[in-house]
Amino acid sequence: MKDYLLLLRGGIPMTSKTEAQNKEEMQAWGVYMGGLGQAGQLVGGLPLVSGGKTVSGSGVTAEAVTSAKEGIVGGYLIVKANSLDEAVEIAKKCPHIANEGNIEVREIAPMPAM
């Protein structure tokens, strides 16, 4: 199995939903993450705090890179899958999709020996 990064972008902010909607979403996340854990497919993942900085050769900007079209990156998961297609199927079941977000799925390349 290979490791895949799921970048969670966009979605409806918790502050824009009712307490009942947030509770329902958190329950869906619990079921989703529990299922990945039981299947041995969950490597890790966490939500990200909004804001941040971007570092480049020309300096540091005050904000993380955002794209209005794609949405800001609000969290990530690392999952195990046999193929990119299988990782995409894992992403399709993520509660973030029902929350009007999108997920970029990328294979994590192994580090070459040094």
C-alpha positions, 0 to 999 in steps of 0.5 A: 500500500502507498500513502496518499495525502488528502488536502481538504479545501473550502467547505462551510465554516462551523461558524456559519452552521447551527449547533445541530449541524455541527454536531451531525458533521462531527458524528459523521467525521467520527464514523468516517475516521473510525472506519479508516482506522479499523480498515488500517487505512488511516495514517494521520491527519488534523484540521489546520488553524486559519491564517499562516504565512508563506515563505519563499526566496523573496521573503515571507508574506503575512498570509497563507496562500489561498485561492478563492476558486479552490478554497483555503486548505483547512486540514489534511489526512494521510491514508493508505491505499493500493492506488490513486483510484482507491484513494479517490474512493476514500476521499469521496466518502469524506464528510468534507464533501457533504460540507461543500468542500473539495479534496485534492488527492496526491500520492506521497513519494518515498524519500530517495536514499541519501 
